[in-house]
Amino acid sequence: MRLVTENQSGEPPRAGDGPAEQDEGGGEEQSRSSPGGRPLTERLFGGFGRGVTSMLSARETPPPMPEEVQQQHTDRQKLLLANVERMGEMRVSDAMVPRADIIGIEMSASYEEVVAVFRREGHSRLPVYSDTLDDAEGFIHVKDVFMLTGKGHEPPTPENFNVREFMRRLLTVPPSMRCGILLQKMQADRVHMALVIDEYGGVDGLVTIEDLLELIVGEIEDEHDATVEAFWKKQGDGVYQVDARAWLDEFQVEAGVQLLEPGKNDDIDTLGGLVFMICNRIPARGEVIRHQDGHEFEILDADPRRIKRMRISLVLPANAGDAALQAAQ
């Protein structure tokens, strides 16, 4: 049997001759990529493949998003762009955690002390200092500490544990530095924490990469962050026990009162800051500060540097008239 046929001139057929060349509609190409003209899904899966092919061919273009959803998406994009532009103009001092709220670890701390601080505070990174926070030398990551324990590992003893061995480098930046520049520097140096240093070399505050990202996308909460409800607890009608760090705007919405007139003092963000503004000093524990509208702030816990907890007794609208009558008498 001859495997090569000849044409009329007696020459073997050339590439392009034959029925494949005469096939219209790209038949030659189809026969090369899919023998028998069947799609790949049918060749691989048989009848099931034919069903898949039918579904794919019958698939319709998804309907457009509703106008409300499109508008929300557009508004969100505009907000993000505005936040990026605003962050580029903000200074580090506007985003930092103040010094009074910084939790650190002493260089001489034992393994048990380090673990206790991480468990109590719920942070993943903590600065490490020698004598005071002004002598910070780096930070320690929770993963480096807890990797020392586990299956087949005994907890370190005071003799073989040294915080310095697990310390990582942190950045030191001035409070006037732009937030956008700091974010770029953190990305380039792969460092997620920076201490804000004043002109005298003291620590003013602390900034993490999460603090900077929140300026763009808004609050980022994880399972360890305190919820809004955790900042205050209602004890009765108009009576709240609050954390002094609670946001003033959120508490005013919750309690339905106006403790600070809009635009009067834009630097006041927390309830503790409001009390500090009213009395122009840091009140002592047990002291009661009176608001101009009759509300009372009882200081439950404080130290020489800040207010920690207080009880707020509000003058509700229903009994505001009675309170004014009693004051007149």
C-alpha positions in Angstrom: 0.0 0.0 0.0 1.3 3.4 -0.9 1.1 5.9 1.9 1.6 9.0 -0.3 -0.9 9.7 -3.1 0.0 11.5 -6.2 -1.8 14.2 -8.1 -2.3 14.2 -11.8 1.2 15.4 -12.4 2.7 12.5 -10.5 4.0 14.7 -7.7 3.3 14.1 -4.0 0.6 16.4 -2.6 1.9 19.7 -1.3 0.9 21.4 1.9 -2.4 23.2 1.4 -3.7 20.8 -1.2 -6.6 18.6 -0.6 -10.0 19.0 0.9 -8.7 20.9 4.0 -7.8 23.8 1.7 -11.2 23.8 0.2 -12.9 23.8 3.6 -14.7 27.2 4.0 -15.2 29.0 7.2 -11.8 28.0 8.7 -12.4 24.2 8.6 -8.7 23.5 8.2 -7.8 25.4 11.4 -10.7 23.7 13.3 -9.5 20.2 12.2 -6.0 21.0 13.5 -7.0 22.2 16.9 -10.0 20.0 17.5 -10.2 16.7 15.6 -13.6 16.0 14.2 -14.7 19.6 14.7 -15.8 18.9 18.3 -15.0 21.5 21.1 -12.5 20.5 23.7 -15.1 20.1 26.5 -16.9 17.5 24.4 -13.8 15.6 23.5 -12.7 15.4 27.2 -16.1 14.9 28.9 -18.4 13.5 26.3 -22.1 14.1 26.9 -21.4 16.2 30.0 -19.1 18.3 27.9 -21.8 19.0 25.4 -24.0 20.2 28.3 -21.2 22.5 29.4 -20.8 23.9 25.9 -24.5 24.5 25.6 -24.5 26.4 28.9 -21.5 28.5 27.9 -23.0 29.4 24.5 -26.3 30.3 26.1 -24.8 32.4 28.9 -26.0 36.0 28.8 -24.1 39.1 29.7 -24.7 39.9 33.4 -27.1 42.7 33.9 -25.6 46.1 34.7 -25.4 47.3 38.3 -28.3 49.3 39.7 -27.8 53.1 39.5 -27.7 53.3 43.3 -24.9 50.7 43.5 -23.0 52.5 40.8 -23.3 55.8 42.6 -22.2 54.3 45.9 -19.1 52.8 44.1 -18.3 56.2 42.5 -18.7 58.0 45.8 -16.4 55.5 47.5 -13.8 56.0 44.9 -14.0 59.8 45.2 -13.7 59.5 49.0 -10.6 57.3 48.8 -9.0 59.7 46.4 -9.8 62.6 48.6 -8.4 60.8 51.6 -5.2 60.0 49.7 -4.8 63.7 48.9 -5.6 64.7 52.4 -3.1 62.2 53.9 -0.4 63.7 51.7 -0.8 67.0 53.5 -1.2 65.6 57.0 1.7 65.5 59.5 2.7 62.5 61.5 1.6 64.3 64.7 -2.0 64.1 63.4 -1.9 60.3 63.1 0.3 59.2 66.0 -0.7 57.5 69.3 0.1 59.9 72.1 3.0 59.0 74.4 0.6 58.5 77.4 -1.1 55.6 75.5 2.1 53.9 74.4 2.7 50.4 75.9 6.3 49.3 75.9 8.6 46.5 77.3 11.7 47.1 79.4 14.9 45.6 78.0 15.3 43.6 81.3 11.9 42.0 81.2 11.6 38.3 81.7 9.9 35.9 79.3 6.8 35.7 81.6 6.5 39.5 81.8 6.7 39.9 78.1 4.1 37.3 77.5 1.8 38.9 80.1 2.0 42.3 78.4 1.2 40.8 75.0 -1.8 38.9 76.4 -3.1 41.9 78.3 -2.7 44.5 75.6 -3.5 42.5 72.5 -0.9 44.3 70.3 1.3 42.4 67.9 4.3 44.8 68.2 5.6 46.6 71.3 8.5 49.0 71.6 11.5 48.0 73.8 13.3 50.6 75.9 16.1 50.6 78.4 15.3 53.0 81.3 12.4 55.1 80.0 10.5 55.3 76.8 12.8 58.1 75.6 15.5 55.4 75.5 13.6 53.1 73.0 15.9 50.9 71.0 13.6 48.8 68.9 10.4 46.7 69.0 9.5 43.1 69.6 7.0 41.1 67.6 4.6 38.7 69.3 5.3 35.9 66.8 9.0 35.9 67.8 8.1 35.4 71.4 5.4 32.7 71.1 7.4 30.7 68.6 9.6 29.8 71.6 6.9 27.7 73.1 4.8 24.9 71.7 5.1 21.2 71.0 8.5 19.9 71.9 9.7 23.3 73.4 10.1 24.2 77.0 9.4 27.8 78.1 12.6 29.8 78.2 14.2 30.4 81.6 15.4 33.8 82.9 19.0 32.6 82.2 18.5 31.9 78.5 16.0 34.6 77.5 17.1 38.1 76.5 14.7 40.6 74.9 17.5 42.1 72.9 17.9 38.9 70.9 14.3 39.3 69.5 14.4 43.0 69.0 13.8 44.5 65.6 14.6 47.9 64.3 12.1 50.7 64.3 12.0 54.1 62.6 12.4 57.5 64.4 10.7 60.4 62.7 9.9 64.1 63.5 6.3 65.1 64.2 6.4 67.5 61.2 7.0 64.7 58.7 4.3 64.1 56.1 2.2 61.0 56.5 2.5 60.1 52.8 6.3 60.2 53.0 6.4 58.1 56.1 4.2 55.5 54.5 6.5 55.2 51.5 9.5 54.9 53.9 7.8 52.2 55.9 7.2 50.3 52.7 10.7 50.7 51.4 12.4 49.7 54.7 9.8 47.0 55.5 9.3 48.5 59.0 5.8 48.8 60.4 6.4 51.0 63.5 7.9 54.4 64.0 8.5 56.5 67.1 7.8 60.3 66.8 10.7 62.2 68.4 10.4 65.9 69.4 13.2 68.5 69.1 14.7 67.5 72.5 15.0 63.8 71.6 12.0 62.7 73.7 9.2 60.4 72.5 6.1 62.3 71.5 4.1 59.4 70.1 4.0 56.2 68.0 2.8 55.5 64.5 2.2 52.2 62.8 1.5 51.4 59.2 -2.0 50.6 60.1 -2.5 54.1 61.5 -1.5 55.5 58.2 -3.7 53.2 56.1 -6.7 54.1 58.3 -6.3 57.7 57.1 -7.2 56.4 53.6 -9.7 53.5 54.1 -11.1 54.4 57.5 -11.1 52.5 60.7 -9.5 49.0 60.5 -10.8 46.8 63.3 -9.7 43.3 64.2 -10.7 40.8 66.8 -8.4 42.4 69.4 -9.7 46.0 68.9 -12.0 47.4 71.6 -15.5 47.9 70.2 -17.4 51.1 70.5 -19.6 49.6 73.2 -16.5 48.6 75.3 -15.7 52.3 75.7 -18.8 53.0 77.7 -21.4 51.2 79.7 -24.8 52.5 80.5 -25.6 52.3 84.2 -29.0 54.1 84.2 -31.0 56.9 82.5 -28.4 59.4 81.4 -25.6 57.7 83.5 -22.6 56.2 81.7 -19.3 54.8 82.9 -16.9 55.7 80.1 -13.3 55.3 79.0 -11.7 58.7 78.7 -10.4 57.7 75.2 -14.0 57.3 73.9 -14.6 59.4 70.8 -16.7 62.4 71.6 -18.7 62.4 68.4 -19.7 58.8 68.8 -20.8 59.3 72.4 -22.8 62.3 71.6 -24.7 60.2 69.0 -25.2 57.4 71.4 -26.4 59.6 74.3 -28.3 62.1 72.2 -26.6 65.2 73.7 -24.5 68.0 72.4 -21.5 68.3 74.7 -19.4 70.5 72.4 -20.7 72.9 69.8 -19.6 71.9 66.2 -16.6 73.9 65.1 -16.0 75.4 68.5 -12.8 73.4 69.1 -11.8 71.0 66.4 -8.8 69.8 68.5 -11.1 68.0 71.0 -11.7 64.4 69.8 -12.3 62.4 73.1 -14.3 62.7 76.2 -11.1 63.1 78.3 -10.1 65.9 76.1 -13.5 67.6 76.6 -13.1 67.4 80.4 -9.5 68.7 80.1 -10.8 71.7 78.1 -13.6 72.5 80.6 -11.3 72.6 83.7 -8.1 73.6 81.8 -6.1 71.0 83.9 -5.9 67.3 84.6 -8.5 66.6 87.4 -7.7 64.3 90.3 -9.4 61.0 91.1 -12.8 61.5 92.8 -13.2 65.1 91.5 -16.5 66.1 89.8 -16.4 68.5 86.8 -19.6 70.3 85.9 -20.5 71.1 82.3 -22.1 74.4 81.4 -25.4 72.6 80.6 -25.5 70.8 84.0 -23.9 67.5 83.0 -21.4 66.1 85.5 -18.2 64.2 84.9 -17.0 62.2 88.0 -13.3 61.2 87.6 -13.1 57.5 88.6 -9.4 56.9 87.6 -6.6 59.2 86.6 -2.9 59.8 87.0 -0.8 63.0 86.9 -0.7 62.8 83.1 -4.2 61.8 81.9 -7.8 60.9 82.7 -8.5 57.1 82.4 -12.1 56.5 83.5 -15.1 58.6 84.6 -18.8 58.5 85.2 -21.0 60.9 83.2 -24.4 62.0 84.6 -26.3 63.7 81.8 -29.1 66.2 82.2 -31.8 64.7 80.0 -34.2 66.9 78.0 -37.1 65.5 79.9 -35.9 66.8 83.3 -33.9 69.7 82.0 -36.7 72.1 83.1 -36.8 70.6 86.6 -33.1 71.0 86.9 -33.3 74.7 85.9 -36.1 75.3 88.4 -34.2 73.7 91.2 -31.2 75.8 90.3 -33.3 79.0 90.4 -34.7 78.1 93.8 
